C-alpha cells in the first residue's frame, strides 16, 4: 500500500510516496513557501480592464496574479486570496505566484501538500536516490537515459539510447513516468523521442505512454512525425529541477545538514564536523546550525575543502 512519508528536515520539509522499498513520487517545501492552497491576503495594486484579473501585493512584499475578481473590487482594496501556484524562480526572473479571490467565509481550500505520516528518517537511501537524480537531471533506463531540462517556456525531456528508435522510445517510457513523479513536474512538458518513421511505431509509443501516465492527471498531444510529444499538467510550484536550476547551493547546503544528522545515527563522538565546499559556508545559516546542534546533541564544527564537489559534503563525529 503506497503511503506518503514526511521528513521534517532543517531548512526544508520532504515528502516521499513510498510503496515497499520503491519511491513513487516526491515533493519538497521550503519555509516561507506560498504553497498551493495557502490562504493569504493582499492589496489589489492593478486591475486589468475588461477582465476579472489583476495584480495584488501580498503581505510578504511579493506580487501575485489574481483571477476570479468580483466586478465591484477596485484597486487599493484588501483581498482574501487562495494561492493556486507558488512563485517559481527562473533564470533571470521570478515568475509571480498565482491566486484567486476567495470570500472570507468560503470553505478552506485543499492544500497541494500531501497528507502523510511524519517519520524521523526516510528508509535508507530513498531520498538520496531522488535527490541525486534531480541534481543530475537525468534517469537511466535499460540501454539509455533521459535528460530533463527546465526552461522558462517548458520542461524538456530528451532521450538517448542504444537500439532501434522504437526500442529506445519504448524503453524510455517508464523512466519518463518516473521523472514526472520523482521531480514533481508540471506545466508544459515536451518529450523529444527518437524520430519514428512509421505510424505503427508512433502509435505503439503513444499507447505505452498512455498506460504509464494513466494515474497522472494531464493532457497531451499525439506524437508528431518528428517524435515530439507535449504534455500539459497542473503546475502548483517549483519542481525539484527548478530548485536545482536556481538554488543549487541552497539545495546542497540542506543536503549537507541532512548528512550531518545521519552521521549521528551511525557513530559516537562529542563533536560533529561537517566538511563542505567553501561556497556552501554562506548558505549554512546560523539558525540552521543551532538547530543541527540541538537535534544531534553535539557541538557542530564547519570545515571547508575546496576539493569537494558542492554536492559532496561529508560529516563525521570526533572525540574533541
ABEGO torsion letter per residue (X at the ends): XBBBBBBBBBGBBBBBBBBEABBABBBBBBBGBBBBGBBBBBBBABBBBGBABBBBBBAAGBBBBBBGBBAABBBGBBBBBBBABBBBBBBGBBBBBBBBBBBAABBBBBBABBBBBBBABBBBGAAAAAAAAAAAGBBBBBGBBBBBBBBAABBBBBBBBBEBAAAAAAAAAAAAAAAAAAAGBBEBBBBBBBBBABAAAAAAAAAAAAAAAAABBBBBBBBBAAGBBBBBBBBAEBBAAAAAAABAAAAAAAAAAAAAAAAAAABBEABBBBBBBAAAAAABBAAAAAAAAAAAGBBBBBBBBAABBAAABBBBBBAX
